Amino acid sequence: MNKNELRQHITETLLEIAPDVEIAKLDPAVSFRDQFEIDSVDFLNFVLALEKRLGIKISEIDYPKLSSVRGCLSYLAMESGEDPKVS
């Protein structure tokens, strides 16, 4: 799965959990919590939805790595064997 496909999965999953998020205005380097209102339950639902969508298991210890678009891309690229140096 390439970077653009991963980004698409991330944004679609994010919109399922937080439909009011303006994806075009998201800063990939800034945590979701600092950009819009997402509580711990919403974040957990986001991670679980990513697991289901991508057919992977994400260890609870890795959840903090998924706190931003860039973090998600890096983690998921590494898990799928892609280049983890994504923007």
Beta strands, then each sheet from edge to edge (+ up, - down):
end
